[in-house]
């Protein structure tokens, strides 16, 4: 059997890239795998990987000062270019199953299915119209004129991909529920939870007594960072610090961060490249990780923090809630609720012994999300999705 995986990103780059790389390795154990990805450099792999370049129109748009805020258009142009390249390749490259990332694979699905292949849609976020709704609500809250929503054309393509797909694969039960609420049958949506390298992410001794709250990720509307900032300042914990690791994606959030850093000396921003730097240097000096997302397919950084022995606070609309047990290895709070975040931060700051015990429980949880368990789930999905 021949499988083709398509993704308009680099394998192993960022949270989504890691999920895609893991999926590629898993699929390569099931059949003859070929990967089509973006970029010009061929990554090292035990299976064929073909980089298909970049969209020049998208790159030119992002390089133009007056147009670079049109991230929605840049993403659409990039995905359209990639999808066309994949479709051309599939006219001469046969496959029995194509697995493509949501929003990037409408034409690829058409071509592959016309030649008899089955199609799996790999959705790394929640149901995209749900995601769009959350982003729009945040832009209204931020009074942000920046166009950071998804293009209507992308949503149309996604709708067609869902219709074409024989199976939809998501990262969490949280994400699956957004599809079910949209009217999809439960059996059409499979959950493939990610895992991380617990040898690379591991507990280290904290060397100071600062109660340090950690956020890691791009500062974008759906990640909900303003709610964490508000919750942290409301908690007003003595000898505390909020460390934000990541850059901003919109003008309004950049202004928000500049004001926040100017007004609060105990809120800091750092930039780390975890693909090359030792992640324990950041996680090891922290007390808790908070992921205040209003939408997140999973939020791999939560599992990374748990592997490093940190309790985590995530929202009920964050896929990582799948692995969080309230009061045992972390807390699940409602989205857009700074008061709930403040309450949990205060509890963790006031109860060090409990916090340490929760961190140990978090490590155990991360250790249970193994590559073997991932492969077993993928095997089951493979059997189910192909009717064996």
C-alpha positions in Angstrom: 0.0 0.0 0.0 1.2 3.5 -0.8 0.5 6.6 1.4 1.1 10.2 0.6 1.3 12.8 3.3 1.1 16.5 2.3 1.8 19.5 4.5 2.6 23.1 3.6 5.1 23.4 6.4 8.5 22.0 7.4 8.6 18.6 9.1 9.6 19.0 12.8 9.4 22.8 12.7 7.2 24.3 15.5 4.4 22.5 17.3 2.5 21.6 14.1 5.7 20.6 12.4 6.5 18.2 15.2 3.0 16.7 15.0 3.4 16.2 11.2 6.8 14.6 11.6 5.5 12.2 14.2 2.6 11.3 11.8 5.0 10.8 9.0 7.1 8.4 11.0 4.0 6.5 12.2 2.6 6.2 8.7 5.9 5.0 7.3 5.6 2.0 9.6 2.3 1.1 8.1 3.0 1.3 4.4 5.2 2.8 1.6 5.1 6.6 2.5 5.9 9.6 0.4 5.8 13.2 1.9 5.3 16.4 0.0 6.1 19.5 2.1 7.0 23.2 1.6 10.5 24.6 1.4 13.5 24.0 -0.7 15.7 21.9 1.6 15.1 18.2 1.8 14.9 17.1 5.5 16.6 13.9 6.6 14.1 11.0 6.8 13.9 7.3 6.3 11.2 7.8 3.6 11.0 10.0 0.4 10.4 13.7 1.2 9.9 16.2 -1.6 10.0 19.9 -0.8 7.8 21.9 -3.3 9.2 25.4 -2.7 7.3 28.5 -1.7 4.7 30.8 -3.1 6.5 33.8 -4.5 3.3 35.9 -4.4 2.8 35.1 -0.7 6.5 36.0 0.0 6.2 39.3 -1.9 3.0 40.2 -0.1 4.6 39.7 3.3 7.6 41.7 2.2 5.5 44.7 1.2 4.9 47.1 4.2 1.4 48.2 3.3 0.2 44.6 2.6 2.0 42.5 5.2 -0.9 42.8 7.6 -2.9 40.7 5.1 -1.8 37.5 6.7 -5.0 35.8 5.7 -4.3 36.5 2.0 -0.6 35.4 2.4 -1.6 32.1 4.0 -4.3 31.5 1.3 -1.8 32.2 -1.5 0.8 29.9 0.0 -1.7 27.1 0.5 -3.2 27.5 -3.0 0.3 27.3 -4.5 1.2 24.3 -2.5 -2.0 22.5 -3.2 -1.5 23.1 -7.0 2.0 21.7 -6.8 0.8 18.6 -4.9 -2.1 18.1 -7.4 0.4 18.1 -10.3 2.7 15.6 -8.5 -0.2 13.3 -7.8 -1.1 13.0 -11.5 2.0 10.9 -12.0 2.5 9.7 -8.4 0.1 6.9 -7.4 -1.2 6.4 -3.9 -3.8 4.4 -2.1 -4.3 6.9 0.7 -3.6 10.6 0.9 -3.4 12.4 4.2 -3.4 16.2 3.9 -3.5 19.1 6.3 -6.8 21.1 6.5 -7.0 24.1 4.2 -4.1 22.9 2.0 -5.3 19.8 0.2 -8.6 20.4 -1.7 -7.1 19.9 -5.2 -4.8 17.2 -3.9 -7.8 15.3 -2.6 -9.6 15.7 -5.9 -6.7 14.3 -8.0 -6.0 11.4 -5.6 -9.6 10.4 -5.2 -10.2 10.5 -9.0 -7.5 7.8 -9.2 -9.1 5.7 -6.5 -7.3 6.8 -3.3 -8.9 7.3 0.1 -8.5 10.7 1.7 -7.8 11.6 5.4 -8.0 15.2 6.4 -5.5 16.1 9.1 -6.9 19.0 11.1 -4.3 20.4 13.5 -6.8 22.9 15.0 -10.5 22.7 15.9 -13.3 22.8 13.3 -12.1 25.8 11.3 -15.4 27.8 11.4 -15.3 27.5 15.2 -11.7 28.7 15.1 -12.8 31.6 12.9 -15.5 32.6 15.4 -13.1 32.6 18.3 -10.5 34.8 16.4 -13.2 37.3 15.4 -14.3 37.6 19.0 -10.7 38.3 20.0 -10.2 40.9 17.3 -13.3 42.7 18.6 -12.0 42.5 22.1 -8.6 43.8 21.1 -10.2 46.4 18.8 -7.6 45.2 16.2 -8.1 46.3 12.6 -5.4 43.8 11.5 -6.8 41.1 9.2 -5.9 38.0 11.2 -8.9 35.9 10.4 -9.1 33.1 7.8 -10.0 34.0 4.2 -13.6 33.0 3.2 -12.0 31.1 0.3 -10.0 29.0 2.7 -13.1 28.2 4.7 -14.8 27.2 1.5 -11.9 24.9 0.6 -12.0 23.4 4.1 -15.7 22.7 3.7 -15.0 20.9 0.4 -12.1 19.0 2.0 -14.4 17.8 4.8 -16.9 16.5 2.2 -14.2 14.7 0.3 -12.6 13.2 3.3 -13.2 9.6 4.2 -11.9 10.3 7.7 -11.0 13.4 9.6 -8.0 13.1 12.1 -7.7 15.6 14.9 -5.3 16.0 17.9 -7.7 15.9 20.8 -11.2 15.0 22.0 -11.7 18.8 22.6 -11.1 19.4 18.9 -13.3 16.4 17.9 -16.3 17.8 19.9 -16.2 21.0 17.7 -16.7 18.8 14.6 -19.5 16.8 16.3 -21.3 20.0 17.3 -21.0 21.1 13.7 -23.0 18.0 12.7 -20.2 15.5 11.8 -20.7 11.9 12.8 -18.5 10.8 15.6 -17.2 7.8 13.6 -15.9 10.1 10.9 -13.6 12.0 13.3 -10.6 10.1 14.9 -8.3 11.4 17.7 -4.6 11.0 17.3 -3.1 12.6 20.4 0.5 13.8 20.1 3.5 12.8 22.2 6.9 14.4 23.0 10.4 13.3 23.7 10.6 12.9 27.5 14.3 12.5 27.3 14.7 16.0 25.9 12.0 17.5 28.1 12.7 16.5 31.7 12.5 18.0 35.2 15.4 20.1 36.4 16.0 21.7 39.8 14.7 25.3 40.1 17.5 27.5 41.5 15.5 30.5 42.8 12.4 31.2 44.9 10.5 33.4 42.3 7.0 32.1 41.5 7.5 32.2 37.8 4.5 31.8 35.5 5.4 30.7 32.0 3.7 31.3 28.6 5.3 29.8 25.5 4.0 30.3 22.0 3.2 32.9 19.3 1.3 35.8 20.7 -1.7 35.6 18.4 -5.5 36.3 19.0 -6.6 32.7 19.5 -3.9 32.1 22.2 -5.6 34.5 24.7 -2.5 36.0 26.3 -4.3 39.2 27.5 -6.4 37.0 29.8 -3.3 35.5 31.3 -1.7 39.0 31.8 -4.9 40.2 33.5 -5.2 37.1 35.6 -1.5 37.4 36.7 -1.8 41.1 37.6 -5.1 40.4 39.5 -3.4 37.7 41.5 -0.8 40.2 42.6 1.5 37.5 44.0 4.6 38.6 45.9 8.0 37.7 44.5 6.4 36.6 41.2 7.1 36.9 37.5 5.3 36.3 34.3 7.7 35.1 31.5 6.3 35.3 28.0 8.3 33.4 25.4 7.4 34.2 21.9 6.7 37.1 19.4 3.5 38.8 18.4 1.5 38.2 15.2 -0.6 41.4 15.0 -0.1 45.1 15.5 -2.6 45.4 18.3 -0.9 42.6 20.3 2.5 44.1 19.7 1.2 47.4 21.2 -0.5 45.4 24.0 2.9 43.8 24.8 4.8 47.0 24.7 2.4 48.7 27.2 2.4 45.6 29.4 6.1 45.4 29.6 6.4 49.2 30.3 3.7 49.1 33.1 4.8 45.9 34.8 8.4 45.2 35.7 7.7 41.6 36.7 6.4 40.7 33.3 9.2 39.9 30.8 9.4 38.7 27.2 12.1 36.4 25.8 12.7 34.7 22.5 14.0 31.1 22.3 14.4 28.7 19.4 13.6 25.4 21.0 14.6 23.6 17.9 18.3 24.3 18.9 18.2 25.5 22.5 17.8 23.4 25.6 14.1 23.8 26.6 14.8 22.9 30.2 16.6 26.3 30.6 13.2 27.9 30.3 10.9 25.3 31.8 13.4 24.6 34.6 13.2 28.1 36.0 9.4 28.2 36.0 6.7 27.2 38.5 3.7 26.7 36.2 2.8 27.0 32.5 -0.4 28.6 31.5 -2.0 28.2 28.1 -5.0 30.5 28.0 -6.1 29.7 24.5 -9.6 30.4 23.3 -8.9 27.8 20.5 -6.2 25.3 20.3 -6.2 21.9 18.6 -3.9 20.6 21.3 -1.1 23.0 22.5 1.9 20.7 22.5 3.9 23.1 24.8 1.5 22.0 27.7 2.7 18.4 27.3 6.3 19.6 27.1 5.9 21.6 30.3 4.3 18.6 32.0 7.3 16.4 31.0 9.5 19.0 32.6 7.6 18.6 35.9 5.4 21.6 35.8 1.7 21.7 36.6 -0.2 23.4 33.8 -3.3 25.6 33.6 -5.2 25.3 30.3 -8.7 26.3 29.1 -11.5 23.9 28.3 -11.1 25.0 24.6 -7.5 23.9 24.5 -6.9 20.3 23.3 -4.3 19.7 26.1 -7.3 19.6 28.5 -7.5 15.9 27.3 -4.4 15.1 29.5 -5.1 17.5 32.4 -6.8 16.2 35.5 -8.1 19.0 37.6 -6.2 19.4 40.9 -3.9 16.4 40.1 -1.5 17.5 37.4 -2.9 20.9 36.6 -6.2 22.9 36.2 -8.7 23.4 33.5 -10.3 26.9 33.5 -13.0 28.5 31.3 -11.7 30.5 28.3 -11.6 34.3 28.7 -11.7 34.1 32.5 -8.8 36.1 34.1 -10.4 35.6 37.5 -10.2 31.8 37.3 -6.6 32.0 36.2 -5.8 34.4 39.1 -7.4 32.0 41.6 -5.4 29.0 40.4 -2.2 31.0 40.3 -2.8 32.1 43.9 -3.5 28.6 45.0 -0.3 27.3 43.4 1.8 30.1 44.9 0.4 29.6 48.4 0.7 25.8 48.3 4.3 24.9 47.3 4.1 21.3 48.5 0.9 20.7 46.4 2.4 22.4 43.4 5.5 20.2 43.5 3.3 17.1 43.8 1.2 18.2 40.9 4.4 18.7 38.9 5.5 15.1 39.6 2.0 13.9 38.5 2.3 16.0 35.3 5.6 14.2 34.5 4.0 10.8 34.9 1.2 11.9 32.6 3.7 13.0 29.9 5.6 9.7 30.2 2.4 7.9 29.5 1.9 9.7 26.2 4.5 7.5 24.5 5.5 6.9 20.8 4.3 3.3 21.3 0.9 4.4 22.4 0.7 6.9 19.5 1.6 4.1 17.0 -0.9 1.8 18.5 -3.6 4.5 18.1 -2.5 5.2 14.5 -2.7 1.5 13.7 -6.2 1.3 15.0 -7.2 4.4 13.0 -5.5 2.9 9.9 -7.6 -0.3 10.3 -10.8 1.6 10.9 -10.2 4.2 8.1 -9.5 1.5 5.5 -12.2 -0.9 6.5 -9.9 -3.8 7.3 
